[in-house]
Amino acid sequence: MGQSVTVTERPTGRSGVARFEVNRPLTGMGHERYASLEDCSGSRPPDVLARRLFEHGGVKAVHVYGNQITVELDDFRTSEGMLDVVRGLFTHYVEGVEPKKFG
């Protein structure tokens, strides 16, 4: 469960760069840039998304502005699987996984 995010992968004019648009803003008017997994230590949606993209692999850098996510890919890598990473940002319960109990 959780809120699903509608994601569209858009073409770019640069090879080695993937761009995604989502149906909700992830940042305010600020730009968020992440050059490594260590840069993603916060708990805000753009921090969590960048961390998940780095953990997915094949990522050099992530930039989030409003509802747009730009991913600079490692050499010889593609954006395969990243659409699902972005789509699952607000999904908290996955089939077959029991949610944590608090208290």
Biotite code that builds the C-alpha atoms (Angstrom):
import biotite.structure as struc

atoms = struc.array([
    struc.Atom([0.000, 0.000, 0.000], chain_id="A", res_id=1, res_name="MET", atom_name="CA", element="C"),
    struc.Atom([0.932, 3.622, -0.070], chain_id="A", res_id=2, res_name="GLY", atom_name="CA", element="C"),
    struc.Atom([0.551, 6.133, -2.830], chain_id="A", res_id=3, res_name="GLN", atom_name="CA", element="C"),
    struc.Atom([1.658, 5.068, -6.256], chain_id="A", res_id=4, res_name="SER", atom_name="CA", element="C"),
    struc.Atom([3.591, 7.573, -8.284], chain_id="A", res_id=5, res_name="VAL", atom_name="CA", element="C"),
    struc.Atom([2.997, 7.983, -11.995], chain_id="A", res_id=6, res_name="THR", atom_name="CA", element="C"),
    struc.Atom([6.394, 8.117, -13.683], chain_id="A", res_id=7, res_name="VAL", atom_name="CA", element="C"),
    struc.Atom([7.351, 8.876, -17.265], chain_id="A", res_id=8, res_name="THR", atom_name="CA", element="C"),
    struc.Atom([10.856, 8.432, -18.605], chain_id="A", res_id=9, res_name="GLU", atom_name="CA", element="C"),
    struc.Atom([11.683, 11.276, -20.994], chain_id="A", res_id=10, res_name="ARG", atom_name="CA", element="C"),
    struc.Atom([14.380, 11.249, -23.674], chain_id="A", res_id=11, res_name="PRO", atom_name="CA", element="C"),
    struc.Atom([17.429, 13.449, -23.217], chain_id="A", res_id=12, res_name="THR", atom_name="CA", element="C"),
    struc.Atom([19.870, 14.984, -25.645], chain_id="A", res_id=13, res_name="GLY", atom_name="CA", element="C"),
    struc.Atom([22.843, 13.525, -23.773], chain_id="A", res_id=14, res_name="ARG", atom_name="CA", element="C"),
    struc.Atom([23.915, 9.922, -23.741], chain_id="A", res_id=15, res_name="SER", atom_name="CA", element="C"),
    struc.Atom([24.463, 8.546, -20.255], chain_id="A", res_id=16, res_name="GLY", atom_name="CA", element="C"),
    struc.Atom([21.660, 10.655, -18.773], chain_id="A", res_id=17, res_name="VAL", atom_name="CA", element="C"),
    struc.Atom([18.181, 9.451, -17.827], chain_id="A", res_id=18, res_name="ALA", atom_name="CA", element="C"),
    struc.Atom([15.321, 11.810, -17.009], chain_id="A", res_id=19, res_name="ARG", atom_name="CA", element="C"),
    struc.Atom([12.086, 10.987, -15.226], chain_id="A", res_id=20, res_name="PHE", atom_name="CA", element="C"),
    struc.Atom([8.978, 13.069, -14.525], chain_id="A", res_id=21, res_name="GLU", atom_name="CA", element="C"),
    struc.Atom([6.559, 12.233, -11.722], chain_id="A", res_id=22, res_name="VAL", atom_name="CA", element="C"),
    struc.Atom([3.008, 13.395, -11.040], chain_id="A", res_id=23, res_name="ASN", atom_name="CA", element="C"),
    struc.Atom([3.845, 15.214, -7.810], chain_id="A", res_id=24, res_name="ARG", atom_name="CA", element="C"),
    struc.Atom([6.544, 17.627, -6.671], chain_id="A", res_id=25, res_name="PRO", atom_name="CA", element="C"),
    struc.Atom([9.407, 16.098, -4.694], chain_id="A", res_id=26, res_name="LEU", atom_name="CA", element="C"),
    struc.Atom([11.103, 19.390, -3.856], chain_id="A", res_id=27, res_name="THR", atom_name="CA", element="C"),
    struc.Atom([9.953, 22.948, -3.505], chain_id="A", res_id=28, res_name="GLY", atom_name="CA", element="C"),
    struc.Atom([11.733, 25.521, -5.647], chain_id="A", res_id=29, res_name="MET", atom_name="CA", element="C"),
    struc.Atom([15.156, 24.239, -4.594], chain_id="A", res_id=30, res_name="GLY", atom_name="CA", element="C"),
    struc.Atom([17.472, 22.000, -6.577], chain_id="A", res_id=31, res_name="HIS", atom_name="CA", element="C"),
    struc.Atom([18.747, 18.892, -4.808], chain_id="A", res_id=32, res_name="GLU", atom_name="CA", element="C"),
    struc.Atom([22.016, 17.393, -6.057], chain_id="A", res_id=33, res_name="ARG", atom_name="CA", element="C"),
    struc.Atom([23.571, 14.122, -4.929], chain_id="A", res_id=34, res_name="TYR", atom_name="CA", element="C"),
    struc.Atom([27.028, 13.053, -6.089], chain_id="A", res_id=35, res_name="ALA", atom_name="CA", element="C"),
    struc.Atom([27.270, 9.929, -3.921], chain_id="A", res_id=36, res_name="SER", atom_name="CA", element="C"),
    struc.Atom([25.328, 7.685, -1.586], chain_id="A", res_id=37, res_name="LEU", atom_name="CA", element="C"),
    struc.Atom([26.793, 9.594, 1.367], chain_id="A", res_id=38, res_name="GLU", atom_name="CA", element="C"),
    struc.Atom([25.048, 12.777, 0.137], chain_id="A", res_id=39, res_name="ASP", atom_name="CA", element="C"),
    struc.Atom([21.626, 11.114, 0.583], chain_id="A", res_id=40, res_name="CYS", atom_name="CA", element="C"),
    struc.Atom([21.550, 10.914, 4.368], chain_id="A", res_id=41, res_name="SER", atom_name="CA", element="C"),
    struc.Atom([18.299, 12.833, 4.907], chain_id="A", res_id=42, res_name="GLY", atom_name="CA", element="C"),
    struc.Atom([14.764, 11.480, 5.173], chain_id="A", res_id=43, res_name="SER", atom_name="CA", element="C"),
    struc.Atom([12.964, 13.816, 2.743], chain_id="A", res_id=44, res_name="ARG", atom_name="CA", element="C"),
    struc.Atom([11.512, 12.272, -0.433], chain_id="A", res_id=45, res_name="PRO", atom_name="CA", element="C"),
    struc.Atom([14.341, 13.503, -2.714], chain_id="A", res_id=46, res_name="PRO", atom_name="CA", element="C"),
    struc.Atom([16.946, 12.126, -0.271], chain_id="A", res_id=47, res_name="ASP", atom_name="CA", element="C"),
    struc.Atom([15.222, 8.738, -0.092], chain_id="A", res_id=48, res_name="VAL", atom_name="CA", element="C"),
    struc.Atom([14.800, 8.557, -3.858], chain_id="A", res_id=49, res_name="LEU", atom_name="CA", element="C"),
    struc.Atom([18.432, 9.442, -4.536], chain_id="A", res_id=50, res_name="ALA", atom_name="CA", element="C"),
    struc.Atom([19.573, 6.849, -1.984], chain_id="A", res_id=51, res_name="ARG", atom_name="CA", element="C"),
    struc.Atom([17.427, 4.153, -3.608], chain_id="A", res_id=52, res_name="ARG", atom_name="CA", element="C"),
    struc.Atom([18.748, 5.049, -7.065], chain_id="A", res_id=53, res_name="LEU", atom_name="CA", element="C"),
    struc.Atom([22.373, 4.831, -5.881], chain_id="A", res_id=54, res_name="PHE", atom_name="CA", element="C"),
    struc.Atom([21.612, 1.505, -4.184], chain_id="A", res_id=55, res_name="GLU", atom_name="CA", element="C"),
    struc.Atom([20.037, 0.259, -7.439], chain_id="A", res_id=56, res_name="HIS", atom_name="CA", element="C"),
    struc.Atom([23.433, 0.755, -9.040], chain_id="A", res_id=57, res_name="GLY", atom_name="CA", element="C"),
    struc.Atom([24.841, 2.310, -12.181], chain_id="A", res_id=58, res_name="GLY", atom_name="CA", element="C"),
    struc.Atom([24.453, 5.897, -10.949], chain_id="A", res_id=59, res_name="VAL", atom_name="CA", element="C"),
    struc.Atom([27.086, 8.677, -10.910], chain_id="A", res_id=60, res_name="LYS", atom_name="CA", element="C"),
    struc.Atom([24.822, 11.523, -9.757], chain_id="A", res_id=61, res_name="ALA", atom_name="CA", element="C"),
    struc.Atom([21.171, 12.432, -9.138], chain_id="A", res_id=62, res_name="VAL", atom_name="CA", element="C"),
    struc.Atom([19.482, 15.822, -9.490], chain_id="A", res_id=63, res_name="HIS", atom_name="CA", element="C"),
    struc.Atom([15.919, 16.455, -8.319], chain_id="A", res_id=64, res_name="VAL", atom_name="CA", element="C"),
    struc.Atom([13.976, 19.635, -9.035], chain_id="A", res_id=65, res_name="TYR", atom_name="CA", element="C"),
    struc.Atom([10.243, 19.821, -8.488], chain_id="A", res_id=66, res_name="GLY", atom_name="CA", element="C"),
    struc.Atom([8.793, 16.805, -10.256], chain_id="A", res_id=67, res_name="ASN", atom_name="CA", element="C"),
    struc.Atom([11.858, 16.061, -12.419], chain_id="A", res_id=68, res_name="GLN", atom_name="CA", element="C"),
    struc.Atom([14.626, 13.591, -11.662], chain_id="A", res_id=69, res_name="ILE", atom_name="CA", element="C"),
    struc.Atom([17.811, 13.540, -13.723], chain_id="A", res_id=70, res_name="THR", atom_name="CA", element="C"),
    struc.Atom([20.207, 10.626, -13.312], chain_id="A", res_id=71, res_name="VAL", atom_name="CA", element="C"),
    struc.Atom([23.753, 10.653, -14.635], chain_id="A", res_id=72, res_name="GLU", atom_name="CA", element="C"),
    struc.Atom([24.602, 7.032, -15.382], chain_id="A", res_id=73, res_name="LEU", atom_name="CA", element="C"),
    struc.Atom([27.887, 5.200, -14.890], chain_id="A", res_id=74, res_name="ASP", atom_name="CA", element="C"),
    struc.Atom([29.729, 4.354, -18.092], chain_id="A", res_id=75, res_name="ASP", atom_name="CA", element="C"),
    struc.Atom([28.045, 1.660, -20.186], chain_id="A", res_id=76, res_name="PHE", atom_name="CA", element="C"),
    struc.Atom([24.977, 1.542, -17.904], chain_id="A", res_id=77, res_name="ARG", atom_name="CA", element="C"),
    struc.Atom([21.323, 2.015, -18.787], chain_id="A", res_id=78, res_name="THR", atom_name="CA", element="C"),
    struc.Atom([18.324, 3.237, -16.843], chain_id="A", res_id=79, res_name="SER", atom_name="CA", element="C"),
    struc.Atom([16.861, -0.272, -16.743], chain_id="A", res_id=80, res_name="GLU", atom_name="CA", element="C"),
    struc.Atom([14.915, -0.821, -13.516], chain_id="A", res_id=81, res_name="GLY", atom_name="CA", element="C"),
    struc.Atom([15.096, 2.815, -12.402], chain_id="A", res_id=82, res_name="MET", atom_name="CA", element="C"),
    struc.Atom([11.521, 3.542, -13.467], chain_id="A", res_id=83, res_name="LEU", atom_name="CA", element="C"),
    struc.Atom([10.348, 1.000, -10.871], chain_id="A", res_id=84, res_name="ASP", atom_name="CA", element="C"),
    struc.Atom([12.599, 2.546, -8.217], chain_id="A", res_id=85, res_name="VAL", atom_name="CA", element="C"),
    struc.Atom([10.991, 5.949, -8.787], chain_id="A", res_id=86, res_name="VAL", atom_name="CA", element="C"),
    struc.Atom([7.482, 4.474, -9.022], chain_id="A", res_id=87, res_name="ARG", atom_name="CA", element="C"),
    struc.Atom([7.917, 2.752, -5.640], chain_id="A", res_id=88, res_name="GLY", atom_name="CA", element="C"),
    struc.Atom([9.004, 5.877, -3.744], chain_id="A", res_id=89, res_name="LEU", atom_name="CA", element="C"),
    struc.Atom([5.813, 6.168, -1.683], chain_id="A", res_id=90, res_name="PHE", atom_name="CA", element="C"),
    struc.Atom([4.938, 2.464, -1.588], chain_id="A", res_id=91, res_name="THR", atom_name="CA", element="C"),
    struc.Atom([5.251, 1.324, 1.999], chain_id="A", res_id=92, res_name="HIS", atom_name="CA", element="C"),
    struc.Atom([3.847, -2.189, 1.863], chain_id="A", res_id=93, res_name="TYR", atom_name="CA", element="C"),
    struc.Atom([4.929, -4.692, -0.743], chain_id="A", res_id=94, res_name="VAL", atom_name="CA", element="C"),
    struc.Atom([3.137, -7.997, -1.307], chain_id="A", res_id=95, res_name="GLU", atom_name="CA", element="C"),
    struc.Atom([4.855, -10.761, 0.645], chain_id="A", res_id=96, res_name="GLY", atom_name="CA", element="C"),
    struc.Atom([6.604, -8.374, 3.040], chain_id="A", res_id=97, res_name="VAL", atom_name="CA", element="C"),
    struc.Atom([5.132, -7.886, 6.488], chain_id="A", res_id=98, res_name="GLU", atom_name="CA", element="C"),
    struc.Atom([5.187, -4.248, 7.658], chain_id="A", res_id=99, res_name="PRO", atom_name="CA", element="C"),
    struc.Atom([7.086, -3.328, 10.817], chain_id="A", res_id=100, res_name="LYS", atom_name="CA", element="C"),
    struc.Atom([5.042, -3.145, 13.978], chain_id="A", res_id=101, res_name="LYS", atom_name="CA", element="C"),
    struc.Atom([5.565, -0.169, 16.238], chain_id="A", res_id=102, res_name="PHE", atom_name="CA", element="C"),
    struc.Atom([4.983, -0.019, 19.951], chain_id="A", res_id=103, res_name="GLY", atom_name="CA", element="C"),
])
